[in-house]
Amino acid sequence: MSASTSAPRIRAILSSTWFRLAARSLVGIVVLVAVIAQVGSEPFLQGLSSIDLRVIALALALSFVATVAAAWRWSIIAGRLGVGLPLRQAVGRYYRSQFFNTVLPGGVVGDVQRAVTQGRDAGNVAQGARAVVIERTMGQVVQIVLAVVVLAGFGLEFEGYVLPALGIVLAVIALAVFVTAATSARARRALRRELGELSAGVGSPGALVRVVVASVLVVGCHVATLGVAVAAVGASVPPLRLAALALVILLAASIPFNVGGWGPREGIAGWTFAVAGLGAATGVAASALFGVLAMIAVAPGLVLAVASAVRHPRTREPAPGVVLAGARGKVDS
């Protein structure tokens, strides 16, 4: 094969959705293996052995509240974009989305599926995709703001690492957007269009307040679930210190290079607990238990997915990336 013919083929492979998903998963596996090499398998076994019915019940209850809040956020934004759906239906689809995001590579397949499904139901797949992108982006923005506030007040050991890292990431994103917009008229038009859609989705004070409240509830439930995991593995951490630790770990969980959420989350959990003087093994054990609880908590999504498949056996969804490829932004979290 000549260089002239192989180069386009290599570029096509590198830019393909499935290659990106495989690369993300591979990085997550490498990080997870590195964590095991550092702390051993005992913390993971400790996390697994700490599961009991009380812990599972608490995780399911917190997950239900978080899912309802996230579905409420989605319903608000989708309604303002003209692709609205009732809250009850949004909760069911959000549960199913979380299940697919957890068990399938890439962490966005469920979001693609609910964007397509709702877009088709409303007769506008593009707006359905925008609603999902804006909804997940707003959740990430609120989580980052909460992390900055809490770390500035109660995370003195690692705020010197995390806050500059967040600043660098946000600066790189802003610079990339600026350079792209400055060099491409098409990109500027697309940016203006998407900013207009963002304004339409959360532009009014009432909508913005409701979206922020829903996002705070989601983050609070995730922090509480990690607190349940920390207590279950035998660690005692004051609530505000726990919130600081949990928010750093949740930021790591939103890094798109993982396997069903596993990988960077365990590495950062070990680091944050070690820096806080609580021991890396404790952090990894708590994170491992949190990961298991997160998988159990999306079990209702499996039930809904099976029920949907039984009701609509011939419905086929597009491959991940078909809808959100050009507009998913920070969809992964």
C-alpha positions in Angstrom: 0.0 0.0 0.0 1.5 3.4 -1.0 1.8 6.3 1.3 -0.7 8.3 -0.8 -3.4 5.7 -0.2 -2.5 4.6 3.4 -2.5 8.2 4.8 -6.2 8.8 4.2 -7.1 5.4 5.5 -5.1 6.0 8.7 -6.8 9.4 9.2 -10.2 7.8 8.7 -9.4 5.2 11.3 -8.1 7.7 13.8 -11.1 9.9 13.4 -13.7 7.1 13.6 -16.1 6.9 16.5 -15.2 3.4 17.4 -11.4 4.2 17.5 -12.0 7.0 19.9 -14.2 4.8 22.1 -11.5 2.1 22.1 -8.8 4.6 22.9 -10.7 6.0 25.8 -11.4 2.6 27.2 -7.7 1.6 26.8 -6.5 4.6 28.7 -9.0 3.8 31.5 -7.7 0.2 31.7 -4.1 1.4 31.8 -4.9 3.8 34.7 -6.8 1.1 36.5 -3.9 -1.4 36.1 -1.5 1.3 37.4 -3.6 1.9 40.5 -3.7 -1.9 41.2 0.0 -2.1 40.8 0.4 0.8 43.3 -2.0 -0.2 46.0 -2.7 -3.9 45.3 -6.0 -5.6 45.0 -6.9 -5.5 48.7 -8.6 -2.1 48.6 -10.8 -3.3 45.7 -11.7 -6.4 47.7 -12.4 -4.3 50.8 -14.8 -2.2 48.8 -16.6 -5.2 47.5 -16.8 -6.8 50.9 -18.4 -3.7 52.4 -21.6 -4.0 50.4 -24.7 -4.8 52.3 -28.4 -4.3 51.9 -28.4 -1.0 53.8 -25.7 0.4 51.7 -27.5 -0.7 48.5 -30.8 0.7 49.7 -29.2 4.1 50.4 -27.5 4.1 47.0 -30.7 3.3 45.2 -32.6 6.0 47.0 -29.9 8.7 46.3 -29.7 7.6 42.7 -33.5 7.9 42.4 -33.4 11.5 43.7 -30.4 12.3 41.4 -32.1 10.8 38.4 -35.3 12.7 38.9 -33.4 15.9 39.4 -31.4 15.3 36.2 -34.5 14.3 34.3 -36.2 17.5 35.5 -33.2 19.5 34.2 -33.5 17.8 30.9 -37.2 18.3 30.7 -36.9 22.0 31.4 -34.3 22.6 28.7 -36.0 20.3 26.2 -39.3 22.1 26.7 -37.7 25.5 26.0 -36.1 24.1 22.8 -39.4 22.8 21.5 -38.8 19.1 22.1 -40.3 18.8 25.6 -41.4 15.7 27.4 -43.3 14.9 30.6 -41.2 14.5 33.7 -42.3 10.9 34.2 -41.2 9.9 30.7 -37.9 11.9 31.2 -37.1 9.9 34.3 -37.6 6.6 32.6 -35.4 7.6 29.6 -32.8 9.1 31.9 -32.5 5.8 33.8 -32.1 3.9 30.6 -29.5 6.4 29.4 -27.5 6.0 32.6 -27.5 2.2 32.2 -26.2 2.4 28.6 -23.6 5.0 29.6 -22.4 2.7 32.4 -22.2 -0.6 30.5 -21.2 0.4 27.0 -17.8 1.9 26.0 -17.4 5.7 25.7 -20.0 6.8 28.3 -22.2 8.6 25.8 -24.2 5.9 24.1 -27.1 6.4 26.4 -27.1 10.1 25.8 -27.1 9.6 22.1 -30.0 7.1 22.4 -32.2 9.5 24.4 -31.4 12.4 22.2 -32.4 10.4 19.1 -35.5 9.0 20.7 -36.8 12.3 22.0 -35.8 14.1 18.9 -37.8 11.6 16.7 -40.8 11.8 19.0 -40.8 15.6 18.8 -40.0 15.6 15.1 -36.6 17.4 15.5 -33.6 15.2 16.1 -31.1 18.1 16.0 -33.0 20.0 18.8 -33.2 16.7 20.7 -29.4 16.4 20.5 -29.0 20.1 21.6 -31.2 19.6 24.6 -29.1 16.7 25.8 -25.8 18.5 25.1 -27.0 21.6 27.0 -28.4 19.6 29.8 -25.2 17.7 30.4 -23.0 20.8 29.9 -25.0 22.7 32.5 -24.6 19.8 35.0 -20.8 19.9 34.4 -20.6 23.7 34.8 -22.5 23.6 38.1 -20.3 20.7 39.4 -17.1 22.6 38.5 -18.4 25.8 40.2 -19.3 23.8 43.4 -15.9 22.2 43.3 -14.1 25.5 43.1 -16.1 27.0 46.0 -15.8 24.0 48.3 -12.1 23.5 47.5 -11.3 27.1 48.1 -12.8 26.8 51.6 -12.2 23.2 52.7 -9.7 21.6 50.4 -6.5 23.3 51.2 -4.2 20.3 50.7 -5.1 19.8 47.1 -6.6 23.0 45.9 -3.1 24.1 44.8 -3.2 21.2 42.4 -6.8 20.9 41.3 -7.7 24.6 40.8 -4.8 25.3 38.6 -5.5 22.2 36.6 -9.1 23.2 36.1 -7.9 26.7 35.1 -5.5 25.2 32.5 -8.2 22.9 31.0 -10.8 25.7 30.8 -8.2 28.1 29.3 -7.2 25.5 26.7 -10.9 25.0 25.7 -11.5 28.8 25.5 -8.4 29.3 23.4 -9.4 26.5 21.1 -12.8 28.0 20.6 -11.4 31.4 20.1 -8.8 30.3 17.5 -11.4 28.2 15.6 -13.9 31.1 15.6 -11.2 33.6 14.5 -10.0 31.4 11.6 -13.4 30.1 10.2 -16.5 32.0 9.3 -18.4 28.8 9.3 -17.3 28.1 12.8 -18.4 31.6 13.9 -21.8 31.0 12.4 -22.1 27.7 14.2 -20.9 29.2 17.5 -23.5 32.0 17.2 -26.2 29.5 16.5 -25.3 27.2 19.4 -25.0 30.2 21.8 -28.5 31.2 20.7 -29.8 27.7 21.4 -28.1 27.8 24.8 -29.8 31.1 25.5 -33.1 29.7 24.5 -32.6 26.6 26.7 -31.6 28.3 29.9 -31.8 32.0 29.1 -34.5 33.2 31.4 -33.8 33.7 35.2 -36.5 31.2 36.1 -35.2 28.5 33.9 -31.6 29.1 35.0 -32.5 28.9 38.7 -34.4 25.6 38.2 -31.6 24.1 36.1 -29.0 25.1 38.7 -31.1 23.8 41.6 -31.6 20.5 39.8 -27.8 20.3 39.1 -27.0 21.0 42.7 -29.3 18.2 43.8 -27.6 15.8 41.3 -24.1 16.6 42.6 -25.3 16.5 46.2 -26.7 13.0 45.8 -23.4 11.8 44.2 -21.4 13.3 47.0 -23.7 11.6 49.5 -23.3 8.3 47.8 -19.6 8.6 48.0 -20.0 9.5 51.7 -22.0 6.2 52.1 -19.1 4.3 50.4 -16.5 6.0 52.7 -18.5 5.2 55.8 -19.0 1.6 54.6 -15.3 0.9 54.2 -14.7 2.1 57.8 -13.4 5.7 57.3 -14.6 8.7 59.3 -14.3 12.0 57.5 -16.0 15.3 58.6 -18.8 16.3 56.2 -17.1 19.4 54.7 -13.8 17.6 54.2 -15.8 14.7 52.7 -17.5 17.1 50.3 -14.1 18.5 49.1 -12.7 15.0 48.6 -15.9 13.8 46.8 -16.0 16.7 44.4 -12.4 16.1 43.3 -13.2 12.4 42.8 -16.4 13.3 40.8 -14.4 15.6 38.6 -12.0 12.7 37.9 -15.0 10.5 37.2 -16.1 12.9 34.4 -12.8 12.5 32.6 -13.8 10.7 29.4 -11.0 8.2 29.5 -12.5 5.4 31.5 -14.2 2.0 31.4 -17.7 2.4 32.7 -16.4 5.2 35.0 -13.5 3.1 36.3 -9.9 4.3 35.9 -9.1 7.9 36.7 -11.7 7.9 39.5 -9.8 5.3 41.5 -6.4 7.0 40.8 -7.6 10.4 41.9 -9.4 8.9 44.9 -6.2 7.3 46.1 -4.3 10.5 45.6 -6.8 12.8 47.4 -7.2 10.5 50.4 -3.4 10.1 50.6 -2.9 13.9 50.5 -5.6 14.4 53.1 -3.8 11.9 55.4 -6.5 9.2 55.2 -4.5 6.7 53.2 -4.5 5.9 49.4 -5.9 2.4 50.0 -9.0 3.9 51.8 -9.7 6.2 48.9 -9.4 3.4 46.4 -11.6 1.1 48.5 -14.3 3.8 48.8 -14.1 4.6 45.1 -14.4 1.0 44.1 -17.5 0.6 46.3 -18.9 3.8 44.8 -18.4 2.4 41.3 -20.2 -0.8 42.3 -23.0 1.1 43.9 -23.3 3.3 40.8 -23.7 0.2 38.6 -26.3 -1.3 40.9 -28.1 2.1 41.0 -28.7 2.1 37.3 -30.3 -1.4 37.3 -33.8 0.2 36.8 -32.5 1.3 33.5 -31.8 -2.3 32.5 -35.4 -3.2 33.3 -36.7 -0.2 31.2 -34.4 -1.1 28.3 -35.6 -4.7 28.2 -39.3 -3.5 28.5 -38.7 -1.0 25.6 -37.0 -3.7 23.5 -40.0 -6.0 24.1 -42.5 -3.3 23.1 -40.5 -2.1 20.1 -38.5 -5.1 18.8 -37.8 -3.5 15.4 -36.6 -0.1 16.6 -33.0 0.5 15.7 -30.9 3.4 17.0 -28.0 4.9 15.1 -24.4 4.2 16.1 -23.0 6.4 18.9 -21.7 9.7 17.5 -24.1 10.0 14.6 -26.2 12.6 16.3 -23.9 14.2 18.8 -20.7 14.0 16.8 -20.6 17.7 16.0 -22.3 19.1 19.1 -21.8 17.0 22.1 -19.2 19.2 23.8 -18.7 18.1 27.4 -21.4 15.4 27.2 -19.4 12.9 29.2 -20.2 13.4 32.7 
